[in-house]
């Protein structure tokens, strides 16, 4: 009787997490669904770009980017080694400024529509995540490859980097851009610069 009770407890301990994992897999969007939803938002914003204006595009994009991108991780990688010496308030401020600048850049980049479409081509497993390949198809130009690196952070699949034209890393671009500012003005200067750029792009 005691043995049966112990086996029941052990079995329940094993089955419980398995059931939870299956339930999460059924409710949390996968990498392709995450990217498809993001692309759908971008396309809708492009179609209404003129009516929305820079500020309106930013407002539409902000909650979607906050949900779809791992902004704290991207901030840390963009700042690089100096991140380790920042205080918690500085890290919080830097992540907030990075999120504003990143969102404003997207609002500025996708500022019109002339028949473009996004195609999600598939996914492949890579080290520490999944790569989702997409194309921005323009009827008047060659398609542009936009590939997304996603990570499962136990809450949702979130984007950690974007490769434009297949090889140009968003994080590498930002890190190169930020390095001179960090060297000359420190992290407080970088935070101010990101906020200033975000204001300029959405004005």
Secondary structure, DSSP 8 states (H G I E B T S, - for coil): -HHHHHHHHHHHHHHHHHHHHHHHHHHS--HHHHHHHHHHHHHHHHHTHHHHHHHHHHHHHHHHHHHHB-HHHHHHHHHGGGGGG--HHHHHHHHHHHHHHHHHHHHHHS---SS-EEEEEEEEEETTEEEEEEEEE-TTS--EEEEEEEEE-SS-EEEEEEEETTTEEHHHHHHHHHHHHHHHHHHHHHHHHHHHHHHHHH-
